[in-house]
């Protein structure tokens, strides 16, 4: 029997972009819905005993929207924060509808679900704005890049637009999300790290930036009092010497040990680094459990069955 809503702990599940589009795929809508079935069916089973928040990446989707803009001059170009909002709606719909179907398969005819367009406040003086380094969107040749009206950098795919990736300061809708948790809603939010905004008094202004989804998830998990942060990706967990001869899965780990490995460069800044940093922040901020695991091992990771990389606090 499922626990009552007020007795159930809160779990935040952060789905990586590979939950929708896997390597080598074109990224069709049919592929994305098919890929969602595995993690969403596991999340549906967790909903009996946990109050759930689901966050998600949006890299491939927002990149596709940017590519579409570059290919068409017949309609006005949209700023990046609007494209992020579009992907929050798109992916939120896909997760919500897939989850509703999975719940019905379990015989649960009704469970309140909601997808939120989410703002995330950043500091306009964040040093990231002075040195944009987050590649987004399509790749260009060097001559094409030189003619573009925004900064670019050379990547393995070619020359790509770069934007700032500032730290998340606070989630604007945290109060609403807490209230929805109290009513046992499953909440989908902070898609793609959320829409980055800066404050001007009581007003907000969108900025041309992207926020790391995992760091935003850790911030939200702390602000709503989540008991566990689970980061789901396409590898079994955080690896030491990833891709090298000494590659080893980091299993149960302390915050101090993880911080040492992060400082030593074991976790690349564009992939596993932010995930480990997010778990460290969550645990240091008072979280009780954090884990990084693969799409296939969500249930086992939450049950602490010796999979993935796990942080467990003393409380």
C-alpha positions as CSV (number, residue, x, y, z in Angstrom):
1,X,0.0,0.0,0.0
2,X,1.3,3.4,-0.9
3,X,2.2,5.8,1.9
4,X,0.0,8.9,2.5
5,X,1.1,12.1,0.8
6,X,2.2,13.9,3.9
7,X,4.3,10.9,5.1
8,X,6.1,10.3,1.8
9,X,9.6,11.6,1.3
10,X,10.5,13.9,-1.7
11,X,12.6,12.5,-4.5
12,X,13.9,14.8,-7.3
13,X,14.8,12.8,-10.5
14,X,17.0,14.7,-13.0
15,X,16.8,13.1,-16.4
16,X,19.6,13.6,-18.8
17,X,19.1,14.5,-22.4
18,X,19.8,10.9,-23.4
19,X,16.5,9.9,-21.7
20,X,14.8,11.3,-24.9
21,X,17.5,11.2,-27.6
22,X,20.2,8.5,-27.6
23,X,23.5,8.5,-29.4
24,X,23.1,7.8,-33.1
25,X,19.4,8.6,-33.3
26,X,17.8,11.3,-35.4
27,X,15.7,12.5,-32.5
28,X,12.2,11.9,-34.0
29,X,9.2,12.3,-31.8
30,X,8.6,8.6,-32.0
31,X,12.1,7.9,-30.9
32,X,11.8,10.3,-28.0
33,X,8.6,8.8,-26.7
34,X,10.0,5.3,-27.0
35,X,13.1,6.3,-25.1
36,X,11.0,7.8,-22.3
37,X,9.2,4.5,-21.5
38,X,12.1,2.9,-19.6
39,X,12.8,5.7,-17.1
40,X,9.1,6.8,-16.8
41,X,7.8,3.4,-16.0
42,X,10.4,3.2,-13.1
43,X,9.4,6.7,-11.9
44,X,5.7,5.6,-12.0
45,X,6.6,2.7,-9.6
46,X,8.4,5.1,-7.3
47,X,5.4,7.4,-7.1
48,X,3.7,4.9,-4.7
49,X,6.2,5.7,-1.9
50,X,7.7,9.1,-2.9
51,X,6.5,12.6,-3.7
52,X,8.2,13.3,-7.1
53,X,9.8,16.2,-8.9
54,X,11.2,15.5,-12.4
55,X,13.7,17.8,-14.1
56,X,15.2,17.2,-17.5
57,X,17.8,18.3,-20.0
58,X,17.0,20.0,-23.3
59,X,20.3,20.2,-25.2
60,X,19.3,18.4,-28.4
61,X,15.9,20.0,-28.5
62,X,17.0,23.6,-28.0
63,X,19.8,22.9,-30.5
64,X,17.3,21.8,-33.1
65,X,15.3,25.0,-32.6
66,X,18.4,27.1,-33.0
67,X,19.2,25.2,-36.2
68,X,15.7,25.8,-37.5
69,X,16.2,29.5,-36.9
70,X,19.5,29.6,-38.7
71,X,17.8,27.9,-41.7
72,X,14.9,30.3,-42.0
73,X,15.0,34.1,-42.4
74,X,11.3,34.5,-43.1
75,X,10.2,34.7,-39.5
76,X,11.7,36.8,-36.6
77,X,14.5,35.1,-34.6
78,X,13.6,34.3,-31.0
79,X,15.9,34.9,-28.0
80,X,17.4,31.9,-26.2
81,X,15.2,32.2,-23.1
82,X,12.1,31.9,-25.3
83,X,13.5,28.8,-27.0
84,X,14.2,27.3,-23.5
85,X,10.6,28.0,-22.6
86,X,9.4,26.2,-25.7
87,X,11.4,23.1,-24.9
88,X,10.1,23.2,-21.3
89,X,6.6,23.0,-22.7
90,X,7.5,20.4,-25.4
91,X,9.4,18.0,-23.1
92,X,7.1,18.6,-20.1
93,X,4.2,17.4,-22.3
94,X,6.1,14.3,-23.4
95,X,7.1,13.3,-19.9
96,X,3.7,14.1,-18.4
97,X,1.7,12.1,-21.1
98,X,4.2,9.2,-20.9
99,X,3.9,9.1,-17.1
100,X,0.1,9.3,-17.1
101,X,0.1,6.2,-19.5
102,X,2.6,4.4,-17.2
103,X,0.4,5.1,-14.1
104,X,-2.7,3.8,-15.9
105,X,-0.8,0.6,-16.8
106,X,-0.3,0.2,-13.0
107,X,-4.0,0.6,-12.4
108,X,-3.7,4.1,-11.0
109,X,-6.5,5.9,-12.8
110,X,-5.7,9.3,-11.4
111,X,-2.6,11.0,-10.0
112,X,-2.2,14.8,-10.3
113,X,0.6,15.7,-12.7
114,X,1.7,19.2,-13.8
115,X,4.5,20.7,-16.0
116,X,5.7,24.1,-15.0
117,X,7.5,26.8,-17.0
118,X,10.3,27.6,-14.5
119,X,12.4,30.7,-14.0
120,X,15.8,30.5,-12.4
121,X,17.4,33.6,-11.0
122,X,21.1,34.1,-11.8
123,X,23.5,36.9,-10.7
124,X,24.1,39.5,-13.4
125,X,27.6,39.8,-12.0
126,X,28.4,36.1,-12.3
127,X,31.9,35.8,-13.9
128,X,30.4,33.4,-16.5
129,X,29.0,36.3,-18.3
130,X,32.4,37.7,-18.9
131,X,33.7,34.4,-20.5
132,X,30.9,32.6,-22.3
133,X,32.0,28.9,-22.9
134,X,28.9,26.8,-23.3
135,X,28.5,25.6,-26.9
136,X,24.9,25.5,-28.2
137,X,23.1,25.1,-31.5
138,X,24.5,24.1,-34.9
139,X,28.1,23.9,-36.1
140,X,29.5,26.4,-38.7
141,X,32.6,26.6,-40.8
142,X,35.2,29.1,-39.7
143,X,34.2,31.7,-42.3
144,X,30.5,31.4,-41.4
145,X,31.3,31.7,-37.7
146,X,33.3,34.9,-38.3
147,X,30.2,36.6,-39.9
148,X,27.9,35.7,-37.0
149,X,26.6,38.4,-34.6
150,X,27.4,36.4,-31.5
151,X,30.6,34.8,-30.0
152,X,31.6,31.4,-31.2
153,X,34.3,28.8,-30.3
154,X,35.9,25.9,-32.1
155,X,34.6,22.5,-31.0
156,X,35.0,18.9,-32.3
157,X,31.8,19.5,-34.3
158,X,33.0,22.8,-35.8
159,X,32.5,26.4,-34.8
160,X,29.5,26.8,-32.5
161,X,27.8,29.7,-30.7
162,X,28.8,30.0,-27.0
163,X,26.8,31.5,-24.2
164,X,27.3,32.0,-20.5
165,X,26.4,29.3,-18.0
166,X,25.9,31.1,-14.7
167,X,25.2,29.5,-11.4
168,X,21.6,29.1,-10.3
169,X,20.8,31.4,-7.4
170,X,17.2,30.4,-6.7
171,X,14.2,28.9,-8.3
172,X,11.4,31.5,-8.7
173,X,8.5,29.0,-8.4
174,X,9.9,27.1,-5.4
175,X,6.9,28.1,-3.2
176,X,4.4,26.9,-5.8
177,X,6.4,23.6,-6.2
178,X,6.4,23.1,-2.4
179,X,2.6,23.6,-2.3
180,X,2.1,21.1,-5.2
181,X,4.3,18.6,-3.3
182,X,2.0,18.9,-0.3
183,X,-0.9,18.0,-2.5
184,X,1.1,15.0,-3.9
185,X,1.4,16.3,-7.4
186,X,4.1,14.9,-9.6
187,X,5.8,18.1,-10.9
188,X,7.9,18.4,-14.1
189,X,10.0,21.6,-13.9
190,X,13.4,23.3,-14.4
191,X,13.6,21.9,-18.0
192,X,17.0,22.5,-19.5
193,X,18.1,24.2,-16.2
194,X,15.2,26.6,-16.3
195,X,14.8,30.0,-18.0
196,X,17.7,32.2,-16.7
197,X,16.5,35.6,-15.4
198,X,18.0,38.4,-13.5
199,X,16.1,40.5,-11.0
200,X,15.4,44.2,-11.3
201,X,13.5,45.0,-8.2
202,X,10.3,42.9,-8.4
203,X,10.7,42.4,-12.1
204,X,12.6,39.7,-14.0
205,X,14.5,40.0,-17.3
206,X,15.5,37.0,-19.4
207,X,19.2,36.7,-20.3
208,X,21.1,35.0,-23.1
209,X,22.5,32.1,-21.1
210,X,21.9,28.5,-20.2
211,X,21.9,27.0,-16.7
212,X,23.3,23.6,-16.0
213,X,20.3,21.3,-15.4
214,X,22.0,19.3,-12.6
215,X,23.1,22.4,-10.7
216,X,19.6,23.8,-11.0
217,X,18.2,20.5,-9.8
218,X,20.4,20.5,-6.7
219,X,19.3,24.1,-6.0
220,X,15.6,23.2,-6.3
221,X,16.0,20.0,-4.3
222,X,17.4,22.0,-1.4
223,X,14.8,24.8,-1.7
224,X,11.8,22.3,-1.5
225,X,13.4,20.1,1.1
226,X,13.9,17.0,-1.0
227,X,15.2,13.9,0.8
228,X,17.0,12.5,-2.2
229,X,18.5,13.8,-5.5
230,X,18.8,11.2,-8.2
231,X,20.7,12.1,-11.4
232,X,20.0,9.8,-14.3
233,X,22.4,9.5,-17.2
234,X,23.8,7.1,-19.8
235,X,26.6,5.6,-17.8
236,X,26.4,3.5,-14.6
237,X,27.7,6.3,-12.4
238,X,30.7,8.6,-11.9
239,X,33.9,7.0,-13.2
240,X,37.5,7.5,-12.1
241,X,39.9,7.7,-15.1
242,X,36.9,7.6,-17.4
243,X,38.0,6.2,-20.8
244,X,41.4,5.2,-19.5
245,X,43.0,1.9,-18.5
246,X,42.2,2.4,-14.9
247,X,38.5,3.2,-15.4
248,X,36.6,2.4,-12.2
249,X,33.1,3.1,-11.0
250,X,33.0,5.3,-7.9
251,X,30.5,3.6,-5.7
252,X,29.6,4.8,-2.2
253,X,31.5,8.0,-1.6
254,X,31.9,10.8,0.9
255,X,31.5,14.5,0.0
256,X,35.2,15.1,0.8
257,X,36.3,12.2,-1.4
258,X,34.2,13.3,-4.3
259,X,35.5,16.8,-4.0
260,X,39.1,15.6,-4.2
261,X,38.3,13.5,-7.3
262,X,36.5,16.5,-8.9
263,X,39.5,18.8,-8.2
264,X,41.9,16.2,-9.6
265,X,40.1,16.3,-13.0
266,X,38.4,12.9,-13.0
267,X,35.0,14.3,-14.1
268,X,35.0,16.4,-17.3
269,X,33.4,19.8,-16.9
270,X,31.0,19.3,-19.9
271,X,29.6,15.9,-18.7
272,X,30.1,14.3,-15.4
273,X,31.6,17.3,-13.6
274,X,28.4,19.2,-13.1
275,X,26.6,16.0,-11.9
276,X,29.2,15.3,-9.2
277,X,29.2,19.0,-8.2
278,X,25.4,19.0,-8.0
279,X,25.4,16.0,-5.6
280,X,28.2,17.6,-3.5
281,X,26.1,20.9,-3.2
282,X,23.0,19.0,-2.3
283,X,24.7,17.0,0.4
284,X,26.6,20.0,1.8
285,X,23.3,22.0,1.8
286,X,21.6,19.4,4.1
287,X,20.4,16.7,1.7
288,X,20.2,13.2,3.0
289,X,20.9,11.1,-0.1
290,X,22.2,11.7,-3.6
291,X,23.0,9.3,-6.4
292,X,24.1,9.2,-10.1
293,X,23.0,6.1,-12.0
294,X,22.0,4.9,-15.5
295,X,18.5,4.9,-17.1
296,X,18.2,1.1,-16.5
297,X,19.0,1.3,-12.7
298,X,16.7,3.9,-11.4
299,X,14.8,1.6,-9.0
300,X,17.9,-0.1,-7.8
301,X,19.7,3.2,-7.1
302,X,16.8,4.5,-5.1
303,X,16.6,1.3,-3.1
304,X,20.4,1.5,-2.5
305,X,21.1,-1.9,-4.0
306,X,24.8,-1.3,-4.7
307,X,24.4,0.4,-8.1
308,X,25.6,3.8,-9.3
309,X,27.5,6.4,-7.3
310,X,25.9,7.0,-3.9
311,X,26.2,9.7,-1.2
312,X,24.4,9.0,2.1
313,X,24.4,11.5,4.9
314,X,24.5,10.9,8.7
315,X,21.0,12.1,9.4
